[in-house]
Amino acid sequence: MNSDMPLRTMALDVGDKRIGIAVTDALGMTVQGRPTRRRKNLSADVEYIRALVEEDGVVEVVVGHPLHMDGARSRQTEKTEAFAEHLRTVLPVPVVYWDERLTSFDAEERLEEMGLGWRKRREHVDELAATLILEDYLRQRA
């Protein structure tokens, strides 16, 4: 990693079909969504994230941790943890979990309030969910 590069934090909203991605600015104050990654396979998806981490000078990756409202684990929790553990084996930066309960629901509601039809909402919900995860993470850390 180039020492002149800004230091950023990245968040991922990992689903079965898509991965929502968001990254902070160089000062860690604002969050921008990145294009949603349509899932291919584990190796290709992890390589894509690794390249983004390197390209953007990311120093930490936050992975949304999907739990039921009562905090219980689900099948999606296991899938997300397996993906994050694979990331940990290839990334030179910490990978941390962050409670993502209601972020996809919140993202869907916000997009609907913006007047987007269901097809447009589907295109942007993962990116917005990752943005909300990262904003919440940064707010709680401050």
N, C-alpha and C positions, 0 to 999 in steps of 0.2 A: 504494500500500500504506500502511495506517495505521501510523504510527511507534510506536503503543502495542501493536501486535500482537506476539506471540512470533515468534521466528525458528526456522523448522523446516526439516528436510531431508525430501524425499520420495523414495521408490524405486518403480520400475516394473518389473514382470515382463511384458514385451510378448510376447504370442502372437498367433497368427492369428485366434483367436476371442474371446480374453479378455485383459484387462490387469489384472494383480494390482497393488494399490496399498498402500503403507505410508507412514506419516508419523511423525516423531519428536514427542515432547512439546516443550513450549516451551524446556526446558533441553537438548534434544538427548540425553537420557539413556535414555529408553525409547521403544520403537517400538510403534505400534498399526497393525494392518491396517485398511484401509478396504474398503468393499464393492467386489468385483470388477466391473470394467467389461466388459460384453458389447460386443464390437466392433461398430460400425455402419459407419462409413466413416472415412477418414483425417481429413477436416475436422471431423466431429462428435467423433471421439475426441480430437483435439488440442484442440479447444475445451473439451471436458469437463475435460481435464487443466489447461488454462490457467485455467479458473474455480476449480478446486481449489487451484492454486498461489496465486492471488490471495486466495481465501477463507481459506486457512490461514496466510498469511504465509510461504510457503515461499521460502527463499533459495537452494536448490540442489536439482536433480533428478538422481537417480542412476538410470541405466537399466542393467538387467542385460544383460550382453554375452554372448550365447550362442556359445560356442566348443566345438569337439570336445575330447575329453580331451587330445589331443596339441597343442592350441592352434590347430589349423587352423580356418579360417573355414568357414561353412556357408551354405546358402541362407537359413536363419533369421537368421544374423548380418547378412546384407545387408538383409533386411526390417527388422530391429530398428534398424540404423543409419539406414535411410531414414526411419523413424518419428522417431528421435531428432534427425536433422538438420532435419526439419520442425518439431519442437518448438523447436529452437534459433532458428528464424526468428520464432516468435511469443511466446516466453517472455522476460521481462526478467531471467532468472536463469541461471546456468551449468547446462548439462546435461552430465553426465559419465558415462562407461561404467564398469561394474564387472563383473569376471569372475563369471559366475553358474554356472560348471560345478558340477553336482551339486545345485544348490539345489532344483530341482523334484523330483528323486529323493529328496532329504532330506525335503522337505516331504511328499511322498507317504508315505514311511516313517513319519514322525511322526504323520500323521493315521491311518494304519493301526494304529499302536501304541495310539492313543487309542480304537480299536475302532470307528471310523467305517466304514460300508459304502462301496462304491465310488461311489455317487451322491453321498453327503455329502462324500467326499474330493474328488470332482471340483468340487464347489461351492466348496471352501475352498483347494485346492492353490495357486492363483495368488496369492491374498492372503498365504498363509503363505510362498510363495517370495519375494514382494516383501519381507516382513518379514525373512526370513533374509538377503536381499541387503543390506538396510539395516543390520541388526545387524552383519554382517561388515564392511561399509564403515566403520561407526562404530568398531568394534573396531580395525581396521587403522589408522585415522586417529589414534586416541588415542595 
